[in-house]
Amino acid sequence: MNLLKIGIIGSGERGCYVLGTRIVELSRELHIQITAICDVNEKRIEDAKRYLQQQCRSQNLDWGDSIIGTTDYKELIDLPSVNCVLITTHTDQHRLPAVYAVESGKMVYLDKPIAVTMEDAKAIVASEKDAGRPIIMGFTRRYESSWRKAKELLDASTIGILQMIQIHSVIPYTRYFQMWHRKNAYSGGALNDKASHLLDVFRWMVGPSASCRFVTAVGGRSTIFQPRKDAPLRCLFCNDEVCPYRRMANDQDDHEGTHVLNQHSWKYATQERDIADMCVYRPGSDIIDHAIATYVFDNGVKANLFWAIYGPHAYDQETMELVGSRGRIILERETGNVTVHALGKGPNNETHIIYDTKGEHFSSSHYGADIQLIRDIRSYFDGKNLEALGCARAEDGLLSLALVQATTESIEREGIPSPMI
Ligand SMILES: NC(=O)c1ccc[n+]([C@@H]2O[C@H](COP(=O)([O-])OP(=O)(O)OC[C@H]3O[C@@H](n4cnc5c(N)ncnc54)[C@H](O)[C@@H]3O)[C@@H](O)[C@H]2O)c1
C-alpha cells in the first residue's frame, strides 16, 4: 500500500482538529499521514502543529514532529511529500487553492460548501473537468451510516417510487453568529454552510437524472438574535453566566468545536475572522437563521426543508422522511435509527422495521461520517471510482450552491418562486 501523504490548507477546526484527529486515528490502518499544513494565520499553524504532535505521540506515531508548516498554499501543493490536498479554508477562500491543486495533478478533497459565489464554484468545477479527476467533496451526510442506509433502502424500492421528502433540521448552531460565518461574504451565510448539506441530500435522494425546476421559500432573521449596541465583543469578556448562547472553552459539550477556543490563536484572536466566541447579539452579522422552503423536481418529487439554527439539543433535531408510492422511510440522525413503514401485497400486509445504523464510530465526529470519509479518501487514492464509493464531487457542490442561492432569492422576494436555470 502506497503511503497517502496529506497536506491540509486551512489549519483550523475542521482541517486539523477534526479531520486531522481522524487521520491520526486511522494512520496505521490506512497507511496515511499528514505531511504539511498551511494557513494564512501563522499562529494557527503553530497551534495545529503542536496539537497534531500531541495526537501522534498519544498513538506512538513518529510523523507528528516532521509536519511542514507554510503560509503559502502553492508551496504546500507543490511539495513532493504531498499527494493529496485537503482544503478547509474559510468558504470564500476555497477557489484559489482548489483550482491550483487540481491543475497541479494532486488529488483534492474540498470541504463543503463549495464556495460563496457561483462564479467561484463554476471555476472549481471547470478545473475539475479539465483535469479529468473529480474533486471529492465533504457533504458529510453522504458518509454517514444512517443517510447511506436510507439511500440504500430507497434504491432497493423498499417504499416504491419516491414522491416527497422532508428534512427537519432545528439544531442549536448559534456558533454561526459567533464565528467568521456571521458574514455572508465569508461563508455565504448559515444557509450555505448548514443547509447546503441538506439540499445536497435532496438531490442525492431524488437521483442524478432529475433537476429542480423551482424553489419557493420564506425565512430570514428571527427576532431572537436582534443586534444590541451594548453587546460585548466576545463571550470570554462577558459576565452573563446564564446566557444560553455563551460559548466557552470549558463547555462540557465540545462536539461543536468549543475545545479549539483553548488554543492560543483562538484565545488571543483579534481579527473578526479569527474570533470564534463573538457575542450572538453583536451588530454586524448579516446572515439569516431560519427558512421553510419547497423544492419541485422535474420528475414530480417535492421536497421540503424546515430549518433553523436555534433551539435546545434534542433527539429529533435532524430528521428526514421519504414518502414513496408504497411506504415511508424515517431517519433520526441523533439516534441513528432508520425506520421503514411499507405496504405489502395483501390487505393489512404491512412491514415495519427499525434499522439501528449506529455502528462502532457513532460517537465520533459527524456520527462516524468523518471516519468513513477518510476511508473513502484512501479508497479513491487507491483507484476506486467516486460514484461507486458513494462520495460527493465538486459538481454536487455547485448544484447545492445553486439551490442555496435560489432559496435565498425566494426568501428575499417573500416566497415568490425562483426558477432554477
Ligand atoms: N463537512 C463538514 O461538515 C464541515 C464542518 C465544519 C466546517 N466545514 C467547512 O470547513 C471549512 C473551514 O471551517 P472551520 O470551521 O475549520 O473554520 P476555521 O476558522 O476553524 O478554520 C479555517 C482556517 O482557514 C484559514 N484560512 C482562511 N483563508 C485561508 C487561505 N486563503 N489560505 C490558507 N488558510 C486560510 C483560517 O485562518 C482558519 O485557520 C469551511 O468551508 C466550513 O464550511 C465543513
Ligand as a Chemical Component Dictionary entry (heavy atoms), coordinates in Angstrom:
data_LIG
# 
_chem_comp.id                   LIG 
_chem_comp.type                 NON-POLYMER 
_chem_comp.pdbx_formal_charge   0 
_chem_comp.three_letter_code    LIG 
# 
loop_
_chem_comp_atom.comp_id 
_chem_comp_atom.atom_id 
_chem_comp_atom.alt_atom_id 
_chem_comp_atom.type_symbol 
_chem_comp_atom.charge 
_chem_comp_atom.model_Cartn_x 
_chem_comp_atom.model_Cartn_y 
_chem_comp_atom.model_Cartn_z 
_chem_comp_atom.pdbx_ordinal 
LIG N1  N1  N 0  -18.079 18.918 6.217  1  
LIG C1  C1  C 0  -18.498 19.478 7.324  2  
LIG O1  O1  O 0  -19.427 19.003 7.949  3  
LIG C2  C2  C 0  -17.805 20.726 7.820  4  
LIG C3  C3  C 0  -17.760 21.009 9.196  5  
LIG C4  C4  C 0  -17.117 22.179 9.601  6  
LIG C5  C5  C 0  -16.560 23.034 8.667  7  
LIG N2  N2  N 1  -16.636 22.732 7.344  8  
LIG C6  C6  C 0  -16.054 23.637 6.342  9  
LIG O2  O2  O 0  -14.642 23.682 6.510  10 
LIG C7  C7  C 0  -14.145 24.975 6.194  11 
LIG C8  C8  C 0  -13.345 25.523 7.393  12 
LIG O3  O3  O 0  -14.192 25.677 8.518  13 
LIG P1  P1  P 0  -13.605 25.687 10.008 14 
LIG O4  O4  O 0  -14.759 25.522 10.907 15 
LIG O5  O5  O -1 -12.462 24.762 10.119 16 
LIG O6  O6  O 0  -13.072 27.189 10.132 17 
LIG P2  P2  P 0  -11.785 27.687 10.960 18 
LIG O7  O7  O 0  -11.879 29.152 11.022 19 
LIG O8  O8  O 0  -11.669 26.926 12.230 20 
LIG O9  O9  O 0  -10.565 27.239 10.036 21 
LIG C9  C9  C 0  -10.340 27.775 8.761  22 
LIG C10 C10 C 0  -8.877  28.178 8.664  23 
LIG O10 O10 O 0  -8.591  28.570 7.315  24 
LIG C11 C11 C 0  -7.640  29.623 7.387  25 
LIG N3  N3  N 0  -7.643  30.350 6.121  26 
LIG C12 C12 C 0  -8.547  31.272 5.694  27 
LIG N4  N4  N 0  -8.220  31.690 4.452  28 
LIG C13 C13 C 0  -7.109  31.000 4.092  29 
LIG C14 C14 C 0  -6.300  30.978 2.921  30 
LIG N5  N5  N 0  -6.587  31.748 1.866  31 
LIG N6  N6  N 0  -5.225  30.136 2.887  32 
LIG C15 C15 C 0  -4.920  29.357 3.959  33 
LIG N7  N7  N 0  -5.655  29.344 5.100  34 
LIG C16 C16 C 0  -6.740  30.148 5.158  35 
LIG C17 C17 C 0  -8.066  30.451 8.581  36 
LIG O11 O11 O 0  -7.035  31.271 9.064  37 
LIG C18 C18 C 0  -8.504  29.363 9.557  38 
LIG O12 O12 O 0  -7.451  28.998 10.426 39 
LIG C19 C19 C 0  -15.359 25.820 5.814  40 
LIG O13 O13 O 0  -15.548 25.818 4.424  41 
LIG C20 C20 C 0  -16.511 25.083 6.505  42 
LIG O14 O14 O 0  -17.758 25.286 5.890  43 
LIG C21 C21 C 0  -17.229 21.592 6.908  44 
# 
loop_
_chem_comp_bond.comp_id 
_chem_comp_bond.atom_id_1 
_chem_comp_bond.atom_id_2 
_chem_comp_bond.value_order 
_chem_comp_bond.pdbx_ordinal 
LIG N1  C1  SING 1  
LIG C1  O1  DOUB 2  
LIG C1  C2  SING 3  
LIG C2  C3  SING 4  
LIG C2  C21 DOUB 5  
LIG C3  C4  DOUB 6  
LIG C4  C5  SING 7  
LIG C5  N2  DOUB 8  
LIG N2  C6  SING 9  
LIG N2  C21 SING 10 
LIG C6  O2  SING 11 
LIG C6  C20 SING 12 
LIG O2  C7  SING 13 
LIG C7  C8  SING 14 
LIG C7  C19 SING 15 
LIG C8  O3  SING 16 
LIG O3  P1  SING 17 
LIG P1  O4  DOUB 18 
LIG P1  O5  SING 19 
LIG P1  O6  SING 20 
LIG O6  P2  SING 21 
LIG P2  O7  DOUB 22 
LIG P2  O8  SING 23 
LIG P2  O9  SING 24 
LIG O9  C9  SING 25 
LIG C9  C10 SING 26 
LIG C10 O10 SING 27 
LIG C10 C18 SING 28 
LIG O10 C11 SING 29 
LIG C11 N3  SING 30 
LIG C11 C17 SING 31 
LIG N3  C12 SING 32 
LIG N3  C16 SING 33 
LIG C12 N4  DOUB 34 
LIG N4  C13 SING 35 
LIG C13 C14 SING 36 
LIG C13 C16 DOUB 37 
LIG C14 N5  SING 38 
LIG C14 N6  DOUB 39 
LIG N6  C15 SING 40 
LIG C15 N7  DOUB 41 
LIG N7  C16 SING 42 
LIG C17 O11 SING 43 
LIG C17 C18 SING 44 
LIG C18 O12 SING 45 
LIG C19 O13 SING 46 
LIG C19 C20 SING 47 
LIG C20 O14 SING 48 
# 
